[in-house]
Amino acid sequence: MSEIDWLEMLGYFATLLTAVSLSMSSLVRLRWFNMFGSFCFGTYGLLLGALPVVLLNYYLVAMNMFYLWKMYNEKSHFRVLPASVSDQYLNEFINLHKSEIKEFFPPFSLRDDREYTALMIHRDLSLAGVFICHRNEDNTMEVDLDFVLPPYRDLKPGQFVFCENSKFFTEQGVSKIVSAEGSEDHATYLAKIGFSRTNGRLEMALQG
């Protein structure tokens, strides 16, 4: 295969990465894909001797690196507000995002025979997601729904709810959180937070 063919392949690959990045709902993933796409485009321009292409895309690489650093290192302000599963605003939120919620939690449904704890998760004063769980007979809290809006889908909301805010659960005598695995992406997210797989479900012991 000739050198020109390799350059064309690199150009097509860079185009694909950039196009995929613009379809990402998660800002973190968008930045990562766009950074790699810009790097490939910059290298493509360098090999072709197209200086404007090099300068623009390597500048975009630097900008993506800067914003990714901010996303991973800046301290976000979180607050959880208790709610009721009968709350109209909470139900409007669930109905609005019903199709996406089913992707992450296929079996999700609210039952009349359970007493639920619901939390509205706010990040930097903006509603980021909802968390609904119920207490089992023992000292276990079972997750029914843990849904975060696309722009906030990094590990920070989960780390806040399950780790930094664990006192909310331990003060109720809860020592363990369990969750159905849901989608593969959600199971991966829970594993990164600290859940481990036991008997077909994901569990995490709480620190008092």
HUZIBEL-V329310 format. One line per field, one symbol per residue. ss: DSSP state (2 for helix, 1 for strand, 0 for the rest). phi: phi as a letter, one per 20 degrees, with the letter a starting at -180 (. if undefined). Layout:
# HUZIBEL-V329310
ss: ???
phi: ???
This chain:
# HUZIBEL-V329310
ss: 0022222222222222222222000022222222222222222222220022222222222222222222222000011111100002222222220222222200000000000111111110011111111110000111111111022200022222222200222200000111100002222222222001110011111000
phi: .fffffffffffffffffffgfefeefffgfffffffffffffgfffemeggffffffffgffffffffffedfeeedbddfbdfeffffffffffdgfffffecgefaedfecdedcceedclmdfdrcccbbeefeedddfebcdcfgfdedeffffffedfdffgeffenedbdcbffmfffffffffffpfceblnbdcbfeef
